[in-house]
């Protein structure tokens, strides 16, 4: 199983000034962690649209430094 990650620096919103990268072994675990980060750090509202958007940002491997 390959590691997966989401890097906040790659979020398409230019106002998102965040350097957090989150990784996990499964899409489900990763999306849940990224949703919680989005809510706590960026004031996002949880819902199907947010989860779909964040799932589209999932990449294989490890975040780049």
C-alpha positions in Angstrom: 0.0 0.0 0.0 1.4 3.4 -1.0 1.3 6.4 1.3 -0.9 9.3 0.3 -0.9 12.9 1.2 -2.5 16.3 0.9 -0.3 19.4 1.0 -2.1 22.7 2.0 0.5 24.6 -0.1 -1.1 23.0 -3.2 -4.6 24.2 -2.4 -6.0 26.2 -5.3 -7.2 29.1 -3.1 -4.4 31.8 -3.3 -5.5 33.1 0.1 -4.6 29.8 1.8 -1.3 30.6 3.4 -0.6 27.3 5.1 2.4 24.9 5.1 0.8 21.9 6.7 1.0 18.5 4.9 -0.9 15.5 6.1 -0.3 11.9 5.1 -2.0 8.5 5.8 -2.2 5.0 4.4 -5.8 5.2 3.1 -7.9 7.8 1.3 -10.6 7.6 4.0 -8.2 8.3 6.9 -6.5 11.1 5.0 -9.6 12.9 3.9 -11.0 12.7 7.5 -7.8 14.3 8.9 -7.7 16.9 6.1 -11.3 17.8 6.8 -10.6 18.3 10.5 -7.6 20.5 9.6 -9.7 22.5 7.2 -12.4 23.1 9.8 -10.0 23.9 12.6 -7.4 26.0 10.7 -9.3 27.5 7.9 -12.9 27.7 9.0 -14.2 25.4 6.4 -17.7 23.8 6.7 -17.9 20.0 6.5 -20.1 18.5 3.9 -20.0 16.4 0.7 -18.7 19.2 -1.5 -15.7 19.9 0.8 -14.9 16.2 1.1 -15.1 15.8 -2.7 -12.8 18.8 -3.2 -10.3 17.6 -0.7 -10.3 14.1 -2.0 -9.4 15.5 -5.4 -6.2 16.9 -3.8 -4.9 13.5 -2.6 -1.6 12.5 -4.1 0.4 9.3 -3.9 3.8 9.3 -2.1 5.1 11.8 0.4 4.9 15.6 0.5 7.7 17.6 -1.1 9.8 19.8 1.2 
